[in-house]
Amino acid sequence: MKTYSLLISLLMLLGVMGACSSGPVVRNATGFAYEIVVTMDKAGWDAPAGKAIKAELVSDIPGLPQAEPAFKVTYATPEHFNGLLTYVRNILIVKIDNSQYTKVSLNYENNRWAKGQVVMMLTAPDGNAILEYLEAHPRSLVEFFTKCERNRTINQLEKEHSPVVFEHVKNRFDVQLYAPGNMTYYRDTTGFFWASNNANTGRSDIVVYDFPYKDADTFTGDYLIAKRDSVMKANMPGAFPGSYMATDPVWVTYTPTTVNGKYCGVLRGLWQMKGDMMGGPFVSHARLDEKNNRVVVVEGFVFAPETDKRNFIRRVESALYTLRLPGEFEEE
């Protein structure tokens, strides 16, 4: 028996509403962030290859205090993949046919059926080829669609962002940053800037600070964790006397990556308020400002004990990718 998710129910409602309108309609992609429709034949979906695809898409997000899936998956057979389902923002089409394909191939297309949509096509001669590909390229599917969602958020932030954060960060550090528009609460001190949406549900904060660059050992996990703890202890006190923010040593990772073609050190883990009962996930980017021989750190963290944190932390993480150092303001 086919199980219809909340996503499908919503799409049916949107279809009924659209049918009541007249005249040409320019369709935008539907669905919520971090939701995806997967379509492949039923036999393949129930086989090891289909189970492996689903397992990757719903795999846990690293750096959260509780397990949360990377994506919410809605499955549809090719016969049922039509109409409103073709307008969903993230779609993965899987085709297995040894008469047409000799190896695994992945291609994607933007705006195939709707504006703001990305459709990936995964083709393979058999299920074993898919299993071998996923084993050789772990998390490739989930990282692709995660990046698509991040780029959507970045595009939105470039259009609608907090002018308070933008102006203070530009004046204080001579860098550009697009933070969510609801971040209007802030504190601006020498060498440290903090902003928050101060929300009752899903509180999100961003901090920016800098320090002199000394040598290559600066960009190591141990150094940046120690620097984070010293900066947060001095600038992020808790509600009780003597309480302060610190990095939870149980789970924290350091990953080198590139942003705008340049090195970026990424810390990801959990924060806790020493002397208080607060905590949550955080992610930070540390980048070298060669022009001024300094390290600029921008970090986002979330406090949302009453709800899932996936979308909150991913939204502030997207904002980190908008950081532009001196000399990068005009770069695309």
C-alpha positions in Angstrom: 0.0 0.0 0.0 1.4 3.4 -0.9 2.1 5.7 2.0 1.6 9.4 1.3 3.8 11.7 3.3 3.0 15.2 4.5 5.0 16.5 1.5 2.7 14.8 -1.0 -0.4 16.0 0.9 0.9 19.5 0.7 1.6 19.2 -3.0 -1.9 18.0 -3.6 -3.3 21.0 -1.8 -1.2 23.3 -3.8 -2.4 21.6 -7.0 -6.0 22.2 -6.1 -5.3 25.8 -5.3 -3.4 26.2 -8.6 -6.3 24.7 -10.5 -8.6 27.4 -9.2 -6.5 30.2 -10.8 -6.7 31.3 -14.3 -4.1 32.4 -16.9 -0.5 31.3 -17.3 1.4 30.2 -14.2 5.1 30.5 -13.8 5.8 27.5 -11.5 8.3 27.8 -8.7 9.8 24.6 -7.1 7.7 23.3 -4.2 8.5 21.4 -1.1 10.5 22.3 2.0 14.2 22.6 2.5 16.0 19.3 2.9 13.2 17.2 1.4 13.8 15.1 -1.7 11.8 12.9 -4.0 13.4 9.7 -5.2 12.0 7.8 -8.1 13.1 4.4 -9.3 11.4 1.1 -10.0 10.0 -0.7 -7.0 12.2 -3.8 -7.4 15.3 -1.6 -7.3 14.1 0.5 -4.4 13.5 -2.6 -2.3 16.8 -4.2 -3.4 20.2 -3.4 -1.7 21.0 -0.6 -4.1 17.8 1.3 -3.3 18.2 0.7 0.4 21.8 2.0 0.2 20.6 5.2 -1.6 17.9 5.8 1.0 20.4 5.0 3.9 22.7 7.7 2.6 20.0 10.4 2.1 18.6 9.8 5.7 22.1 9.4 7.3 22.7 11.3 10.5 24.0 14.9 10.3 27.4 15.2 12.0 27.7 17.6 14.9 24.2 17.5 16.3 23.4 16.4 19.9 20.6 14.1 18.7 20.4 12.0 15.5 18.6 13.9 12.7 18.4 12.8 9.1 20.2 14.7 6.4 17.0 14.7 4.2 13.4 13.7 4.4 12.8 11.2 1.6 9.6 10.7 -0.4 9.7 7.7 -2.7 7.6 7.3 -5.9 7.6 4.7 -8.6 8.1 5.9 -12.1 4.4 5.3 -12.8 3.4 7.7 -9.9 6.2 10.2 -10.6 4.2 12.8 -12.4 2.2 16.0 -12.0 2.9 17.8 -8.7 5.8 15.5 -7.7 7.8 16.8 -10.7 7.8 20.3 -9.2 9.6 19.4 -6.0 12.8 21.3 -5.4 15.1 18.2 -5.0 14.6 15.2 -7.2 16.7 12.1 -7.7 15.8 9.8 -10.7 17.5 6.4 -10.6 17.4 4.2 -13.7 18.9 0.7 -13.9 19.2 -0.9 -17.3 22.1 -3.1 -18.5 20.9 -2.7 -22.1 21.4 1.1 -22.0 24.2 1.7 -19.5 27.6 0.2 -19.0 28.7 2.1 -15.9 27.4 4.4 -13.2 26.7 8.0 -14.4 25.4 11.0 -12.6 24.1 14.2 -14.3 22.1 17.0 -13.0 19.9 19.7 -14.4 18.6 22.9 -12.9 15.0 24.2 -13.4 13.9 21.1 -15.4 10.2 21.4 -14.4 10.2 24.3 -12.0 12.2 27.3 -11.1 14.7 26.8 -8.3 14.7 23.0 -8.8 17.6 20.6 -9.2 17.1 17.1 -10.7 19.9 14.5 -10.5 19.8 11.5 -12.8 21.7 8.4 -11.6 22.0 5.6 -14.2 23.6 2.2 -13.9 23.7 -1.2 -15.6 22.8 -3.0 -12.4 22.3 -2.6 -8.6 25.8 -3.9 -7.8 27.3 -1.0 -9.8 25.4 1.5 -7.7 26.6 -0.2 -4.5 30.2 -0.1 -5.6 29.9 3.6 -6.6 28.4 4.6 -3.2 31.1 2.7 -1.4 33.8 4.4 -3.4 32.1 7.8 -3.1 30.6 7.9 0.4 28.0 10.7 1.0 28.4 12.0 -2.6 24.6 12.2 -3.1 23.8 13.8 0.3 26.6 16.3 -0.1 25.5 17.3 -3.6 21.9 18.0 -2.5 23.1 19.6 0.7 25.2 22.0 -1.3 22.2 22.8 -3.5 20.2 23.7 -0.4 23.1 25.8 0.9 23.3 27.7 -2.4 19.6 28.4 -2.2 20.0 29.9 1.2 23.1 31.9 0.2 21.1 33.4 -2.7 18.3 34.3 -0.4 20.7 35.9 2.1 22.3 38.0 -0.6 18.9 39.5 -1.3 17.5 39.6 2.3 20.0 39.9 5.1 20.5 41.8 8.3 21.8 45.3 7.6 22.8 45.6 11.3 25.2 42.7 11.0 26.5 43.7 7.6 27.3 47.3 8.6 28.9 46.5 12.0 31.0 43.6 10.6 32.1 45.8 7.7 33.1 48.7 9.9 34.7 46.6 12.6 36.6 44.0 10.6 36.5 45.3 7.0 34.8 42.1 5.8 31.4 41.3 4.3 28.9 38.9 5.8 25.3 38.2 5.0 23.5 37.0 8.1 19.8 36.1 8.4 17.6 39.2 8.4 16.1 38.5 11.8 19.5 38.9 13.5 18.9 42.3 15.0 20.2 41.9 18.5 24.0 42.5 18.7 27.0 43.4 20.8 30.0 45.1 19.2 33.3 45.2 21.1 36.9 45.5 20.1 37.9 42.4 18.1 34.5 40.6 18.8 31.0 40.9 17.3 28.0 38.9 18.3 24.5 38.9 16.8 21.4 36.9 17.5 17.8 36.5 16.5 17.0 36.1 20.2 14.1 33.7 19.3 12.2 31.8 21.8 12.2 28.8 19.5 15.3 28.0 17.5 17.7 30.7 18.7 20.5 31.3 16.3 23.7 33.3 16.9 26.7 34.4 14.8 30.0 35.7 16.1 33.0 37.2 14.3 36.4 37.7 15.8 40.0 38.0 14.5 43.5 37.5 15.8 47.1 37.8 14.3 48.3 35.0 12.1 51.6 33.5 13.3 52.4 30.4 11.4 50.9 27.3 9.7 50.3 25.7 13.0 47.4 28.2 13.5 45.3 26.1 11.2 45.0 23.0 13.3 42.1 21.7 15.3 43.9 22.0 18.6 44.9 25.6 18.1 41.6 26.8 16.8 39.7 25.0 19.6 41.9 26.5 22.2 41.5 29.9 20.6 37.7 29.5 20.5 37.5 28.6 24.1 39.6 31.6 25.2 37.6 34.0 23.1 34.2 32.6 24.1 35.1 32.6 27.8 36.0 36.2 27.6 33.1 37.4 25.5 30.1 35.0 25.9 29.2 34.8 29.7 26.2 32.8 30.8 23.3 33.9 32.9 24.8 32.8 36.2 28.0 34.3 37.8 31.1 32.5 36.5 29.3 30.7 33.7 30.8 30.9 30.2 30.7 29.2 26.8 33.1 26.4 26.0 33.6 23.7 23.4 32.3 20.3 24.4 35.3 18.0 24.2 33.2 14.9 23.6 32.5 15.6 19.9 34.4 18.2 17.8 36.0 17.9 14.4 38.4 20.0 12.3 38.1 19.7 8.5 40.1 21.7 6.0 38.2 22.9 3.0 38.2 25.7 0.4 35.9 28.7 0.2 36.2 31.1 -2.7 39.1 29.0 -3.8 41.1 29.6 -0.6 41.9 27.6 2.5 39.3 27.5 5.2 39.5 25.6 8.5 36.1 24.3 9.7 35.4 23.4 13.3 32.1 21.5 13.9 30.8 20.2 17.2 28.9 21.0 20.3 29.1 24.0 22.7 28.1 24.0 26.3 27.7 26.7 28.9 29.9 26.0 31.9 28.0 26.6 35.1 24.7 26.6 33.2 22.3 24.1 31.6 22.7 25.3 28.0 24.3 23.8 24.9 23.8 23.0 21.2 25.6 22.6 17.9 28.1 25.1 16.4 30.2 25.4 13.2 32.9 27.9 12.5 35.1 29.0 9.6 38.6 30.2 10.1 40.2 32.0 7.1 43.5 33.7 6.5 43.3 37.4 5.6 46.7 37.6 3.8 46.4 41.4 3.2 46.3 42.1 6.9 48.2 39.0 8.2 45.3 37.9 10.4 42.9 35.1 10.9 39.2 35.9 10.7 36.8 33.5 12.3 33.0 33.6 11.8 30.9 31.1 13.7 27.3 30.2 14.0 25.7 28.3 16.9 22.2 27.2 17.8 20.2 26.8 21.0 17.0 24.9 20.4 16.4 22.3 23.1 12.7 21.9 22.3 13.0 21.0 18.6 15.1 19.6 15.8 18.2 21.7 15.0 19.1 20.6 11.4 17.6 23.5 9.5 18.7 26.1 12.1 22.3 25.1 12.1 22.4 24.7 8.3 21.0 28.2 7.8 23.6 29.8 9.9 26.3 27.6 8.3 25.2 28.9 4.9 25.8 32.4 6.2 29.4 31.6 6.9 30.0 30.9 3.3 29.1 34.5 2.4 32.1 35.8 4.3 34.2 38.0 2.0 37.7 39.1 3.1 39.4 42.3 1.8 40.1 41.9 -1.9 37.2 39.5 -2.4 34.3 42.0 -2.2 34.0 42.2 -6.0 34.7 38.5 -6.7 31.8 36.2 -7.7 
